[in-house]
């Protein structure tokens, strides 16, 4: 009977810094061992693998794409290598696979097929932002993207503020980077002056910016967050 290969959840950088500045050596060891990968973007995945292990043979890599164009019916076959006894790597575009990332679908299938899932240590922008925010790390909710429609977004912000106050809970969300400044404007226009807001931007990069201030103080903000990856956290005490 063939022993099944493992599914390794391989984290990546949050920006363009040297991989081993933010990733442990164990990630390099796994990448040197694995030839089958499930990725969002083949070009960036190959570039990352080469950065981590320059001696890794690129022609030997087998790449399966997991993005918005991937048919759900294709996903189970991506783990065929594991059933043949070989390891497979699930690689995120930024941060940790399966967290705010389509890789969760693959992990679900791995459990259904009784394939061992091995998460590797790496940077999660969500957890790093929460750690450095000074907000409630015992009770929090990650809400993903808020509605694009301005009216719906403002209504959602008020709802999250109310939930935060009622439950003493930090509320975490993200925005497409080119809409960050507009998001900050909307936050400041609808939330209470004493509600706290953390903006954690360019996490782990040389340009890292993490500040928690009241909405009243944020209204005087001069920082430009346009096209910079950011996490927003609010909490009303």
Secondary structure, 3 states (H helix, E strand, C coil): CCCCCCEEEECCCCCCCCHHHHCCHHHHHHHHHCCEEEECCHHHHHHHHHHHCCCCCCCCCEEEECCCCCCHHHHHHHHHHHHCCCCEEEECCCCCCCCCCCCHHHHHHHHHCCCCEEECCCCCHHHHHHHHHCCCCCCEEEEEECCCCHHHHHHHHHHHHHHHHHHCCEEEEECCHHHHHHHHHHHHHHCCCCCEEEEEECCCCCCCEEEEEEHHHHCCCCCCCCCCCEEEEEECC
